[in-house]
Amino acid sequence: MNAVALTNMSLEEKLATMEQIWDDLCQHQNVQSPNWHGDVLQIREEKRLAGQEQPMDWQDAKKTIRQRTQ
């Protein structure tokens, strides 16, 4: 895929493509997350423990994202 093809994709197509790429990346056990991911996760866990945020099921999260972008 080239930049022109990406530019011509709808938002829905881009999100679907990102989901497919993410699913493919998850199949590889040797992918390392950047260090800042740990920092973000720690902040989110602290907020969750303080009752400021609640976790969301991944399927529900994808549905919410799709609704917001339509």
Secondary structure as a PSIPRED ss2 file (coil, helix, strand):
# PSIPRED VFORMAT (PSIPRED V4.0)

   1 M C   1.000  0.000  0.000
   2 N C   1.000  0.000  0.000
   3 A H   0.000  1.000  0.000
   4 V H   0.000  1.000  0.000
   5 A H   0.000  1.000  0.000
   6 L H   0.000  1.000  0.000
   7 T H   0.000  1.000  0.000
   8 N H   0.000  1.000  0.000
   9 M C   1.000  0.000  0.000
  10 S C   1.000  0.000  0.000
  11 L H   0.000  1.000  0.000
  12 E H   0.000  1.000  0.000
  13 E H   0.000  1.000  0.000
  14 K H   0.000  1.000  0.000
  15 L H   0.000  1.000  0.000
  16 A H   0.000  1.000  0.000
  17 T H   0.000  1.000  0.000
  18 M H   0.000  1.000  0.000
  19 E H   0.000  1.000  0.000
  20 Q H   0.000  1.000  0.000
  21 I H   0.000  1.000  0.000
  22 W H   0.000  1.000  0.000
  23 D H   0.000  1.000  0.000
  24 D H   0.000  1.000  0.000
  25 L H   0.000  1.000  0.000
  26 C H   0.000  1.000  0.000
  27 Q C   1.000  0.000  0.000
  28 H C   1.000  0.000  0.000
  29 Q C   1.000  0.000  0.000
  30 N C   1.000  0.000  0.000
  31 V C   1.000  0.000  0.000
  32 Q C   1.000  0.000  0.000
  33 S C   1.000  0.000  0.000
  34 P C   1.000  0.000  0.000
  35 N H   0.000  1.000  0.000
  36 W H   0.000  1.000  0.000
  37 H H   0.000  1.000  0.000
  38 G H   0.000  1.000  0.000
  39 D H   0.000  1.000  0.000
  40 V H   0.000  1.000  0.000
  41 L H   0.000  1.000  0.000
  42 Q H   0.000  1.000  0.000
  43 I H   0.000  1.000  0.000
  44 R H   0.000  1.000  0.000
  45 E H   0.000  1.000  0.000
  46 E H   0.000  1.000  0.000
  47 K H   0.000  1.000  0.000
  48 R H   0.000  1.000  0.000
  49 L H   0.000  1.000  0.000
  50 A C   1.000  0.000  0.000
  51 G C   1.000  0.000  0.000
  52 Q C   1.000  0.000  0.000
  53 E C   1.000  0.000  0.000
  54 Q C   1.000  0.000  0.000
  55 P C   1.000  0.000  0.000
  56 M C   1.000  0.000  0.000
  57 D C   1.000  0.000  0.000
  58 W H   0.000  1.000  0.000
  59 Q H   0.000  1.000  0.000
  60 D H   0.000  1.000  0.000
  61 A H   0.000  1.000  0.000
  62 K H   0.000  1.000  0.000
  63 K H   0.000  1.000  0.000
  64 T H   0.000  1.000  0.000
  65 I H   0.000  1.000  0.000
  66 R H   0.000  1.000  0.000
  67 Q H   0.000  1.000  0.000
  68 R H   0.000  1.000  0.000
  69 T H   0.000  1.000  0.000
  70 Q C   1.000  0.000  0.000
